[in-house]
């Protein structure tokens, strides 16, 4: 219950910060307010996802770690990359 209130408060502060960034006149303050609003919104979404869907969050993080490991060519997953390219060759099509 307390976490939901905390997340809602973070979203309200992020929204107020974004609105103030639209109303301020200096470009430096606009950037600071907009960036802080975006960061607060991202933190709020992350907290909401972690508290609302803990199992799904772990599954998504694990999947992301596997995809990242394959993309970086880690030693333990290096054998997966040639298999994927041999079975399904990438076809690059040019748009007109």
Secondary structure, 3 states (H helix, E strand, C coil): CHHHHHHHHHHHHHHHHHHHHHHCCCHHHHHHHHHHHHHHHHHHHHHHHHHHCHHHHHHHHHHHHHHHHHHHCCCCCHHHHHHHHHHCCCCCCCCC
